[in-house]
């Protein structure tokens, strides 16, 4: 059910937003190593693997509603 999935994605985006807001500002510049992409900051990891991923799903579901 696309409507249920869209609701779930929106809820997950809200959870991610809350988690991001809870991080102290200095946390965003910490770095880790991704096995393929190499060194990444927390901000880059968040944007690439969490926020953008959920936004892609939201766009897919929106297109089902309008398509």
C-alpha positions, 0 to 999 in steps of 0.5 A: 500500500503506497499510502502506508509506505509513504506514512512510514517514510515520513515517520522515519524522516521525522525520527532522523531529523530528531536524531540529527538535531540531538547531535552536538555541533562538533559531532558533524565534523567527526570522520570515519572510514567507509570501505568504498567511499573512504573518509567521510564526515558524520555529516556526509554519512548522514546526508548520503546514507540516511537523508538522501535515501529516505528522500528517494523513497518518498519521491518514489512513493509520491510518483506512485500517487501522481502516476 
